[in-house]
């Protein structure tokens, strides 16, 4: 019989947030770049470290998902904390300004640490909260977003750590803090006992039944649903990352065209990014996760990507007005944050709760695709002096993503066990009738013979 006896499962939420607050370090990188430029770094140098960190994060996360089944979530999270901390400590020990040391420590090693730990709170949280998957995932990934803002403020405007203690000591302190916080949070990272269910949980309700059928990675890769979800995440994340890259440059240009001075435009655009976009990004993770528990994951993704398309189209007419800019930045940030709550839970619903630790890292690779395509598009069109076109293209891509999710239905597990085929694709997409239409168009004589034979049998 399933047992309801367990420790307070909200400690798992506390541990998850503690871990994700530290893993958000990757988005705090920008606070180090001014001091590094003063030390002789180029803009390209700073972006190379950030890019190495993102790639290392995404790639290592794929292997971490497989390792969790062997090591267990607690050991995997702890190894992520030690790795992340060691990367920053290495950067600090060697002076804090050497490009290759920082690229290795903060970029490669630090990114690997984030990749090792990121999926653990998501997978563990879903197992302890099958009744609140969206809310719990939203809370966990909100820690990632809010953590980035906290580390930026501590090194800069609030704590002035870089100014007072220098880059080297700041890297050392951050490395120690990341390791300690993740090690503490990892204490609660363990799966519930076999057969455990929360009190009052009814596994036969439609929402609870989602995610009960588990797909292995090869089985998932044989379904068209995987590629539709991958594409949607790529365009939605890419649009948000493109917006982050242009959220200061484009509004500054638009505000100056409306008569604002350079200093005024810089202050307004900085506030739009640092306050409105960042706060809405964190809030959106919780809000979209909670909403998805009510209206469903698939419907939530459709609404999120559809409204994001509207906001991106409208942003060109909002960027030149201070208060409309704040509103536009908040709306785009709110939807961007929703990606990180909705796609893990959608992956669990479609491909299985118990396999989300192994399957979601493959979906998350789409974030890397969007992270390359979106900013490059924005930069290229920005150099051509056409920021509005960049937002319009991303808006169109988000609309296409919404249409892709409308085509996503629960895949047939038996079909996914077979080799890929056209028939299997049509079956998984619930498009068998189109296959019949195509067969009729290609072989009309065959259908005529079958119909004639049926007529003869009926006459007899």
JOLIN-V874898 format. One record per backbone hydrogen bond with DSSP energy under -1.0 kcal/mol. CO is the residue of the C=O (numbers start at 1). NH is the residue of the N-H. If there is no record, write none. Layout:
CO|NH ; CO|NH
//
This chain:
3|197 ; 8|11 ; 10|14 ; 11|15 ; 12|16 ; 13|17 ; 14|18 ; 15|19 ; 16|20 ; 17|21 ; 18|22 ; 19|23 ; 20|24 ; 22|25 ; 23|26 ; 24|27 ; 25|28 ; 28|31 ; 29|32 ; 32|36 ; 33|37 ; 34|38 ; 35|39 ; 36|41 ; 37|40 ; 42|46 ; 43|47 ; 44|48 ; 45|49 ; 46|50 ; 47|51 ; 48|52 ; 49|53 ; 50|54 ; 51|55 ; 52|56 ; 53|57 ; 54|58 ; 55|59 ; 56|60 ; 57|61 ; 59|63 ; 60|64 ; 61|65 ; 63|67 ; 64|68 ; 67|71 ; 68|72 ; 72|76 ; 73|77 ; 74|78 ; 75|79 ; 76|80 ; 77|81 ; 78|82 ; 79|83 ; 80|84 ; 81|85 ; 82|86 ; 83|87 ; 84|88 ; 85|89 ; 86|90 ; 87|91 ; 88|92 ; 89|93 ; 90|94 ; 91|96 ; 92|95 ; 98|102 ; 99|103 ; 100|104 ; 101|105 ; 102|106 ; 102|107 ; 103|108 ; 104|109 ; 105|110 ; 107|111 ; 108|112 ; 109|113 ; 110|114 ; 111|115 ; 112|116 ; 113|117 ; 114|118 ; 119|123 ; 120|124 ; 121|125 ; 122|126 ; 123|127 ; 124|128 ; 125|129 ; 129|132 ; 132|136 ; 133|137 ; 134|138 ; 135|139 ; 136|140 ; 137|141 ; 138|142 ; 139|143 ; 141|145 ; 142|146 ; 143|147 ; 144|148 ; 145|149 ; 146|150 ; 147|151 ; 148|152 ; 149|153 ; 150|154 ; 151|155 ; 152|156 ; 153|158 ; 153|159 ; 154|161 ; 155|162 ; 156|160 ; 160|164 ; 161|165 ; 162|166 ; 166|170 ; 167|171 ; 168|172 ; 169|173 ; 170|174 ; 171|175 ; 172|176 ; 173|177 ; 174|178 ; 175|179 ; 176|180 ; 177|181 ; 178|182 ; 179|183 ; 180|184 ; 181|185 ; 182|186 ; 184|187 ; 185|188 ; 186|189 ; 188|190 ; 193|196 ; 198|201 ; 202|205 ; 205|209 ; 209|212 ; 211|353 ; 216|220 ; 217|221 ; 220|223 ; 224|228 ; 225|229 ; 226|230 ; 227|231 ; 228|232 ; 229|233 ; 230|234 ; 231|235 ; 232|236 ; 233|237 ; 234|238 ; 235|239 ; 236|240 ; 237|241 ; 238|242 ; 239|243 ; 240|244 ; 241|245 ; 242|246 ; 243|247 ; 246|250 ; 248|252 ; 249|253 ; 250|254 ; 251|255 ; 252|256 ; 253|257 ; 255|260 ; 256|259 ; 261|265 ; 262|266 ; 263|267 ; 264|268 ; 265|269 ; 266|270 ; 267|271 ; 268|272 ; 269|273 ; 270|274 ; 271|275 ; 271|276 ; 272|277 ; 273|278 ; 275|279 ; 276|280 ; 277|281 ; 278|282 ; 279|283 ; 280|284 ; 281|285 ; 282|286 ; 283|287 ; 284|288 ; 285|289 ; 286|290 ; 287|291 ; 288|292 ; 291|294 ; 291|295 ; 292|296 ; 296|300 ; 297|301 ; 298|302 ; 299|303 ; 300|304 ; 301|305 ; 302|306 ; 303|307 ; 304|308 ; 305|309 ; 306|310 ; 307|311 ; 308|312 ; 309|313 ; 310|314 ; 311|315 ; 314|317 ; 315|318 ; 315|319 ; 318|321 ; 321|325 ; 322|326 ; 323|327 ; 324|328 ; 325|329 ; 326|330 ; 327|331 ; 328|332 ; 329|333 ; 330|334 ; 331|335 ; 332|336 ; 333|337 ; 334|338 ; 336|339 ; 337|340 ; 338|341 ; 338|342 ; 339|343 ; 342|346 ; 343|347 ; 344|348 ; 345|349 ; 346|350 ; 347|351 ; 348|352 ; 349|211 ; 351|215 ; 353|356 ; 355|359 ; 356|360 ; 359|363 ; 360|364 ; 363|366 ; 364|367 ; 365|369 ; 366|370 ; 367|371 ; 368|372 ; 369|373 ; 370|374 ; 372|376 ; 373|377 ; 374|378 ; 375|379 ; 376|380 ; 377|381 ; 378|382 ; 379|383 ; 380|384 ; 381|386 ; 382|385 ; 386|390 ; 387|391 ; 388|392 ; 389|393 ; 390|394 ; 391|395 ; 392|396 ; 393|397 ; 394|398 ; 395|399 ; 396|400 ; 397|401 ; 398|402 ; 399|403 ; 400|404 ; 401|405 ; 402|406 ; 405|408 ; 412|416 ; 415|418 ; 421|425 ; 422|426 ; 423|427 ; 424|428 ; 425|429 ; 426|431 ; 427|430 ; 431|435 ; 432|436 ; 433|437 ; 434|438 ; 435|439 ; 436|440 ; 437|441 ; 438|442 ; 439|443 ; 443|447 ; 444|448 ; 445|449 ; 446|450 ; 447|451 ; 448|452 ; 449|453 ; 450|454 ; 451|455 ; 452|456 ; 453|457 ; 454|458 ; 455|459 ; 456|460
//
